[in-house]
């Protein structure tokens, strides 16, 4: 690193090499803020720590303002908060992972096979719920399933009679993403939906080990969903 820094001020067309290009590109790309790309001296040197937001921009003064998130003693490192990002974002944009990230999540894409019974009607119902395939759907460490993912599972296993009920009354559709005893979702439907999700997520578990901690947690919630006493609907 020191060698590159000493050479940086002496780079010319004759001395510029691919090795130096890779170093320069890595410096710049590791400083990008998703869609925005900029280099901010000194501010860029702070490492990330999961804490409260530490940076703001004063429009009137036209300046970037940074406040330390905690008391810093002489000689201690000053950290900053990089924002609400997943480990996937951290790895892609900053080159590291925070394995203790409390709000980490992953996005996944799911679709409905062409052979699915009443597929056009099920897609219509999902569209009414503003859910488009293939997603994305979210897996996280939260204690509640991603509402679109839960609604997708329930719709995927619905019978024609169940589809007719939900299409007839849009108000009941709102319950499809709710996991805590929704009035319009029968216990039988949730048992089928939980088995469907468990089998589906188990397939991802076999092909993508990076999802393991999210899949394990989500499957545990799904199993609870299928075994929870949920009131059956009594819609006429």
C-alpha positions as CSV (number, residue, x, y, z in Angstrom):
1,X,0.0,0.0,0.0
2,X,2.8,2.4,0.9
3,X,4.6,1.6,-2.3
4,X,1.6,2.4,-4.4
5,X,1.0,5.7,-2.5
6,X,4.6,6.8,-3.1
7,X,4.2,6.0,-6.8
8,X,0.8,7.6,-7.2
9,X,2.2,11.1,-7.5
10,X,4.7,10.0,-10.2
11,X,2.3,8.1,-12.5
12,X,2.7,9.0,-16.2
13,X,1.7,7.4,-19.4
14,X,5.0,5.7,-19.6
15,X,5.0,4.4,-16.0
16,X,1.3,3.4,-15.8
17,X,0.9,-0.4,-15.6
18,X,-2.0,-2.8,-15.3
19,X,-1.0,-3.5,-11.7
20,X,-1.4,0.2,-10.9
21,X,-4.7,0.3,-12.7
22,X,-6.0,-2.5,-10.6
23,X,-4.9,-0.8,-7.4
24,X,-6.5,2.5,-8.5
25,X,-9.7,0.8,-9.6
26,X,-9.9,-1.1,-6.3
27,X,-9.5,2.2,-4.3
28,X,-12.2,3.9,-6.2
29,X,-14.7,1.1,-6.5
30,X,-14.4,0.3,-2.7
31,X,-15.5,3.9,-2.0
32,X,-18.7,3.8,-4.2
33,X,-22.0,4.4,-2.5
34,X,-24.2,2.0,-4.5
35,X,-25.3,4.2,-7.5
36,X,-23.1,7.1,-6.6
37,X,-19.3,7.2,-7.0
38,X,-17.2,9.7,-5.1
39,X,-14.0,10.0,-3.2
40,X,-14.0,12.0,0.1
41,X,-10.6,12.4,1.7
42,X,-10.4,11.4,5.4
43,X,-14.1,10.6,5.7
44,X,-13.4,7.6,3.4
45,X,-10.9,6.2,5.9
46,X,-13.4,5.3,8.7
47,X,-14.4,1.7,9.0
48,X,-18.0,0.5,9.5
49,X,-19.7,-0.2,12.8
50,X,-23.3,-1.2,13.3
51,X,-24.6,1.9,15.2
52,X,-26.7,4.9,14.6
53,X,-26.4,7.1,11.4
54,X,-23.3,9.2,11.6
55,X,-23.2,11.3,8.4
56,X,-25.5,14.0,7.0
57,X,-25.3,16.7,4.4
58,X,-26.0,20.3,5.1
59,X,-27.5,21.8,2.0
60,X,-27.3,25.4,3.2
61,X,-23.6,25.1,4.0
62,X,-23.0,22.7,1.1
63,X,-20.9,20.4,3.3
64,X,-20.8,16.8,4.5
65,X,-21.0,16.5,8.3
66,X,-19.8,13.5,10.3
67,X,-20.3,12.9,14.0
68,X,-18.7,10.1,15.9
69,X,-21.4,7.6,17.1
70,X,-19.7,7.2,20.5
71,X,-17.1,8.8,22.7
72,X,-13.7,8.3,21.3
73,X,-10.6,8.4,23.4
74,X,-7.2,9.5,22.2
75,X,-5.6,6.8,20.0
76,X,-8.9,4.9,19.5
77,X,-10.3,4.2,16.1
78,X,-13.2,6.3,14.9
79,X,-16.0,4.3,13.3
80,X,-18.9,5.3,11.1
81,X,-22.2,3.7,10.1
82,X,-22.3,2.8,6.4
83,X,-26.1,2.6,6.2
84,X,-28.9,0.0,6.0
85,X,-27.1,-2.6,3.9
86,X,-27.0,-6.3,3.7
87,X,-23.9,-8.4,3.9
88,X,-24.3,-8.9,0.1
89,X,-24.0,-5.1,-0.3
90,X,-21.1,-4.8,2.0
91,X,-19.2,-7.5,0.2
92,X,-20.0,-6.1,-3.3
93,X,-19.3,-2.4,-2.5
94,X,-16.9,-2.4,0.5
95,X,-15.3,-5.9,0.2
96,X,-16.2,-7.3,3.7
97,X,-18.9,-9.1,5.6
98,X,-20.3,-8.4,9.1
99,X,-21.2,-11.8,10.5
100,X,-22.9,-10.2,13.5
101,X,-25.1,-8.0,11.3
102,X,-28.5,-7.8,13.1
103,X,-30.5,-6.6,10.1
104,X,-29.0,-8.8,7.4
105,X,-31.3,-10.3,4.8
106,X,-31.1,-11.9,1.3
107,X,-33.4,-11.6,-1.7
108,X,-34.4,-14.5,-3.7
109,X,-36.5,-15.0,-6.9
110,X,-39.3,-17.6,-7.0
111,X,-41.7,-18.5,-9.8
112,X,-44.8,-20.6,-10.3
113,X,-44.4,-23.6,-12.7
114,X,-46.5,-23.7,-15.9
115,X,-48.0,-26.9,-14.7
116,X,-49.4,-25.3,-11.5
117,X,-53.2,-25.9,-11.2
118,X,-55.2,-22.7,-12.0
119,X,-51.9,-20.8,-12.6
120,X,-53.5,-17.9,-14.5
121,X,-56.0,-17.3,-11.7
122,X,-53.3,-17.5,-9.1
123,X,-51.2,-15.0,-10.9
124,X,-54.2,-12.7,-11.1
125,X,-54.7,-13.0,-7.3
126,X,-51.0,-12.3,-6.7
127,X,-51.2,-9.3,-9.1
128,X,-54.2,-8.0,-7.0
129,X,-51.8,-8.2,-4.0
130,X,-49.1,-6.2,-6.0
131,X,-46.9,-9.3,-6.0
132,X,-45.2,-9.9,-9.3
133,X,-43.1,-13.0,-10.1
134,X,-40.3,-13.8,-9.8
135,X,-40.2,-11.4,-6.9
136,X,-37.8,-10.6,-5.2
137,X,-38.8,-12.2,-1.9
138,X,-36.9,-11.7,1.3
139,X,-35.3,-14.0,3.8
140,X,-34.2,-12.5,7.1
141,X,-33.5,-13.2,10.8
142,X,-36.8,-11.6,11.8
143,X,-39.5,-13.6,13.6
144,X,-42.1,-12.8,11.0
145,X,-42.1,-14.2,7.5
146,X,-41.8,-11.8,4.6
147,X,-45.5,-11.0,3.8
148,X,-45.2,-11.3,0.0
149,X,-43.4,-14.7,0.5
150,X,-46.1,-15.9,2.8
151,X,-48.9,-14.7,0.4
152,X,-47.1,-16.4,-2.5
153,X,-47.0,-19.7,-0.6
154,X,-50.7,-19.6,0.3
155,X,-51.8,-18.7,-3.2
156,X,-49.6,-21.4,-4.7
157,X,-51.4,-24.2,-2.9
158,X,-55.0,-22.8,-3.1
159,X,-57.8,-24.9,-4.5
160,X,-60.1,-23.4,-7.1
161,X,-62.8,-22.9,-4.4
162,X,-60.3,-21.0,-2.2
163,X,-59.2,-18.9,-5.1
164,X,-62.9,-18.0,-5.8
165,X,-63.4,-16.9,-2.2
166,X,-60.4,-14.6,-2.2
167,X,-61.0,-13.1,-5.6
168,X,-64.6,-12.4,-4.7
169,X,-63.7,-10.3,-1.7
170,X,-60.6,-8.1,-2.0
171,X,-60.7,-7.3,1.8
172,X,-59.9,-10.9,2.6
173,X,-56.8,-10.8,0.3
174,X,-55.2,-8.5,2.8
175,X,-54.9,-11.4,5.2
176,X,-52.8,-13.5,2.8
177,X,-49.5,-11.9,4.0
178,X,-50.4,-11.9,7.7
179,X,-48.9,-14.7,9.8
180,X,-50.8,-14.1,13.1
181,X,-54.1,-15.8,12.9
182,X,-55.6,-14.1,9.9
183,X,-59.4,-14.3,9.8
184,X,-59.7,-15.4,6.2
185,X,-57.0,-18.1,6.1
186,X,-57.9,-21.7,7.2
187,X,-55.7,-23.9,9.2
188,X,-55.7,-26.4,6.4
189,X,-54.5,-23.8,3.9
190,X,-51.6,-22.8,6.2
191,X,-50.6,-26.5,6.7
192,X,-50.4,-26.9,3.0
193,X,-48.6,-23.6,2.5
194,X,-46.0,-24.4,5.3
195,X,-45.2,-27.8,3.7
196,X,-44.9,-26.1,0.3
197,X,-42.5,-23.5,1.6
198,X,-40.5,-26.0,3.6
199,X,-40.0,-28.1,0.5
200,X,-39.2,-25.1,-1.6
201,X,-36.6,-23.6,0.8
202,X,-35.0,-27.0,1.3
203,X,-34.2,-27.1,-2.4
204,X,-32.4,-23.8,-2.0
205,X,-30.5,-25.2,1.0
206,X,-29.0,-27.9,-1.2
207,X,-27.8,-25.6,-4.0
208,X,-26.7,-22.4,-2.2
209,X,-24.9,-22.9,1.2
210,X,-24.6,-19.1,1.6
211,X,-28.3,-19.0,2.4
212,X,-28.1,-21.6,5.2
213,X,-28.6,-19.4,8.2
214,X,-31.5,-17.6,6.7
215,X,-33.1,-20.8,5.4
216,X,-32.8,-22.6,8.7
217,X,-34.4,-19.7,10.5
218,X,-37.2,-19.2,8.0
219,X,-38.0,-22.9,7.9
220,X,-38.4,-22.9,11.7
221,X,-40.9,-20.1,11.4
222,X,-42.7,-21.9,8.5
223,X,-43.0,-25.1,10.6
224,X,-44.5,-23.0,13.5
225,X,-47.0,-21.6,11.0
226,X,-48.2,-25.0,9.9
227,X,-48.6,-26.2,13.5
228,X,-50.2,-23.0,14.9
229,X,-53.9,-23.0,15.8
230,X,-55.2,-20.6,13.1
231,X,-58.9,-19.9,12.9
232,X,-60.6,-21.4,9.9
233,X,-62.5,-19.0,7.6
234,X,-66.2,-19.2,7.6
235,X,-66.9,-17.1,4.5
236,X,-70.2,-17.8,2.8
